[in-house]
Amino acid sequence: MRVSSDSSLISIPPCHHYRRTEPVCALEVELSAYLIVIDTEVSGPDVLSDFAERMTAATLEYGGKYLVRGGDIDVLGGDVSPQRVTVVEFGDADQARALLKSDVFAELSKVRNTAARGNTMIVEGV
């Protein structure tokens, strides 16, 4: 794999066969960034629900697209015990960081932190 000079594109190696069924050929794909929030403790589901509703407008304003929001969680290994998972796709990490540094996020985070504890991360990938 090779990252291009603008670091938003990667090149996948030349054609090879995966399990001898489908060829995977060289192509360039654009990297996206994913904001992932894993809540390990939810003490105020009503407050968290209100936060999520208010956060939607800000997330969309900063170019985010919700891919996962709530739903059943099936932990298949490890020691993690999430109660809620949210995944938001952004065009790049700067968009996600801009949301996290915004005044509206700072205000809403105070509310969120009274209702849930967890981990927030930005992951870049395809």
C-alpha positions as CSV (number, residue, x, y, z in Angstrom):
1,M,0.0,0.0,0.0
2,R,1.3,3.5,-0.8
3,V,0.0,6.8,0.4
4,S,0.0,9.6,-2.1
5,S,1.7,12.9,-1.4
6,D,-1.6,14.6,-0.5
7,S,-2.2,11.8,2.0
8,S,-5.9,11.6,1.2
9,L,-5.4,8.9,-1.4
10,I,-3.9,5.5,-1.1
11,S,-2.9,3.1,-3.8
12,I,-3.7,-0.6,-3.3
13,P,-1.0,-3.0,-4.7
14,P,-1.4,-4.5,-8.2
15,C,-3.9,-7.2,-9.0
16,H,-3.8,-10.4,-7.0
17,H,-6.4,-13.0,-6.2
18,Y,-8.0,-13.2,-2.9
19,R,-8.7,-16.8,-2.1
20,R,-8.4,-17.5,-5.8
21,T,-11.9,-16.2,-6.6
22,E,-12.0,-12.5,-7.2
23,P,-9.1,-10.3,-8.4
24,V,-8.3,-7.2,-6.4
25,C,-6.7,-4.7,-8.7
26,A,-4.7,-1.5,-8.2
27,L,-6.9,1.4,-7.6
28,E,-6.8,4.7,-5.7
29,V,-9.3,5.2,-3.0
30,E,-9.9,8.3,-0.9
31,L,-9.3,8.1,2.8
32,S,-12.2,9.1,5.1
33,A,-12.1,9.8,8.8
34,Y,-14.4,8.2,11.3
35,L,-15.4,9.6,14.7
36,I,-16.0,6.7,17.0
37,V,-17.7,7.0,20.4
38,I,-17.9,4.0,22.6
39,D,-20.0,4.6,25.7
40,T,-19.0,2.1,28.5
41,E,-21.4,3.5,31.1
42,V,-24.7,5.2,30.5
43,S,-26.3,6.6,33.6
44,G,-28.8,9.0,32.0
45,P,-30.3,7.5,28.9
46,D,-32.9,10.4,28.6
47,V,-30.2,13.0,28.8
48,L,-28.0,11.1,26.3
49,S,-31.0,10.8,24.0
50,D,-31.5,14.6,24.2
51,F,-27.8,15.2,23.6
52,A,-27.8,12.9,20.5
53,E,-30.8,14.8,19.1
54,R,-29.2,18.2,19.6
55,M,-25.8,16.9,18.3
56,T,-27.2,15.7,15.0
57,A,-27.5,19.2,13.6
58,A,-24.0,20.1,14.5
59,T,-22.6,16.9,13.1
60,L,-24.3,17.4,9.8
61,E,-23.2,21.0,9.7
62,Y,-19.5,19.8,10.0
63,G,-20.0,17.3,7.1
64,G,-20.6,14.2,9.3
65,K,-22.7,11.2,8.2
66,Y,-23.9,8.8,10.8
67,L,-23.1,5.2,10.0
68,V,-23.8,3.6,13.4
69,R,-25.9,5.1,16.1
70,G,-27.1,2.9,19.0
71,G,-28.4,-0.5,18.1
72,D,-27.6,-3.9,19.4
73,I,-24.0,-4.7,20.3
74,D,-22.6,-8.2,20.0
75,V,-19.2,-8.3,21.6
76,L,-17.3,-11.3,20.1
77,G,-14.1,-11.0,22.1
78,G,-12.0,-8.8,24.4
79,D,-12.8,-7.1,27.6
80,V,-14.8,-4.2,26.3
81,S,-18.5,-3.8,27.5
82,P,-20.0,-1.0,25.4
83,Q,-23.5,0.1,26.2
84,R,-23.7,2.4,23.1
85,V,-21.6,2.9,20.0
86,T,-21.7,5.7,17.5
87,V,-19.7,5.9,14.2
88,V,-19.7,9.1,12.1
89,E,-18.0,9.4,8.8
90,F,-16.3,12.6,7.7
91,G,-14.4,13.6,4.5
92,D,-11.2,14.0,6.5
93,A,-9.9,14.1,10.1
94,D,-9.9,17.9,10.1
95,Q,-13.7,18.0,9.7
96,A,-14.1,15.7,12.7
97,R,-11.6,17.7,14.8
98,A,-13.4,20.9,13.9
99,L,-16.6,19.5,15.2
100,L,-14.9,18.4,18.4
101,K,-13.3,21.8,18.9
102,S,-16.6,23.7,18.2
103,D,-18.4,25.8,20.8
104,V,-21.6,23.8,20.3
105,F,-19.7,20.6,21.0
106,A,-18.1,22.1,24.1
107,E,-21.5,23.1,25.4
108,L,-23.2,19.8,24.6
109,S,-20.3,17.8,26.0
110,K,-21.0,19.2,29.5
111,V,-24.5,17.8,29.2
112,R,-23.3,14.5,27.8
113,N,-20.6,14.0,30.4
114,T,-23.4,13.9,33.1
115,A,-25.1,11.0,31.4
116,A,-22.3,8.8,30.0
117,R,-18.7,7.8,30.2
118,G,-16.7,6.3,27.4
119,N,-14.0,6.8,24.7
120,T,-13.9,9.0,21.7
121,M,-11.5,8.6,18.8
122,I,-10.8,9.6,15.2
123,V,-9.7,6.8,12.9
124,E,-8.6,7.4,9.3
125,G,-9.2,4.7,6.7
126,V,-11.0,3.5,3.6
